[in-house]
Amino acid sequence: MAYDEDHAELLRAALHDEPGITEKKMFGGLCFLKNGNMVCGVHKDGGMARVGKEAEASALEIEGISPLSFTGRKMGGMVDVDAGVFEDEGLRTQIVEMALAYARTLPPKVAKPKKAR
């Protein structure tokens, strides 16, 4: 398994009442999207959240949150969430709310039609 299913279930529960949430496998894990925009997700070693560049510094002050870098290059506005954050309801709620707050500011993504072959 590429990610911890228990962690995915915790995020599902946290996002349960939010309209427009879907799931998509990506980054070797599972991401949760609001109206097509990434909110957060789980991967092999924990998870990630898209909090936006304006809230990134505040997110990094939370214990267990660090800059996200899948390829060795920092991804601005994205943070890595260690496994301990999933176990702490207060920290998990805080980072999910930060990610949702950012996602709510983004316009919905419209699916592009696939080209006929």
N, C-alpha and C positions, 0 to 999 in steps of 0.2 A: 504494500500500500504506500502511495507517495505522500500521504498526509494522514494525520490523526483524525479518524472519523468522529471521535468524541468532541474534538475541538470544532469540527464542522457543525455538529449538532448544537453546540453552545452558541455559535454564530447564528444558526437558523432560528434558535429560540429568541435571541436578541433582536433579530430583524423581522420576526413573525408578523408584527402589526404594521410594518412599514409598507405602504403601497408601492408597486412597481419593482419589487425585488425578484430577481431571477438568479440562477446559478449557472456557472460555465466553467468547464475544466480548462485551465490555462496556467502557465508558469510552472508546470509539473504539479499542480495542486488544484484547488477548487476556489473559484472567486465568486463573490456575491456582488451583483450589479443592481443599481437603481436606475430604471429607465435606460439601460444600456451602458451606464457609466460605473466603473469599478468603485466599490465601497471598501471592501475588505476581503480577506480570504485566508486560506490555510495552505501551508506547504510542509515539506518534510520535517523541518526543524521548528515549526511554530506557525507564524502567520504574517500577514502584512495588512496595512491599512493605508488608504489614500486620504490624507487629511488636508491636502493642499499646501502650497508653499507658505501662505500666511500663518497657518497654525502649526507648521512643522516644528518650530523651536519649542512651542508649548508642549507638543506631543513628546519631544525628546527629553523633556524633564520628568516624564513618567518612568518609574522604575520598570525595567524590562523592555523599554522601547529604544531602538537604535536606528540609525540611517539604513535605508534599504539599498542593497547593492548586490544584485544577482550576478553581474558580470564584472565586478570590480569597480564599476563606475556608479557613483551615488545617483539615485533616482529622486530628483527634487519633488517634494510634496508627498512622497511615499515613505512609510516607516516600517521597520521590521518589528514584529511582535514576538517575544520569546514565549516559550510554552508556559512559563509561570504566570503570565498575564491572563491566560485562558482560565487558570485555576482560581484567580482572584476576581470575584464578581464585580467589585468596585472598579478595579483597573480595566477589566474587560468592557464594562459599561461605558467608562470614560472614553476609551479609545474608539469604540464603535460609535458613540454619539458624535465624536469629533469628525469621524469619517462620514457619517450620515449628514452632518451639518454642511460639509463641503459638497457632497453629492447632490444635495437639494438645491445648490446654487447653479448647477450645470443644466444646460438644455438637454432634453431627451435626445438620444441618438436614434436616428432613423436607419433601419436596415437597408443596405444597398441591394438592389436586385442583382442576382447572379447573371453573368453573361452566358448566352446560349452558345453551345459549341457547335 
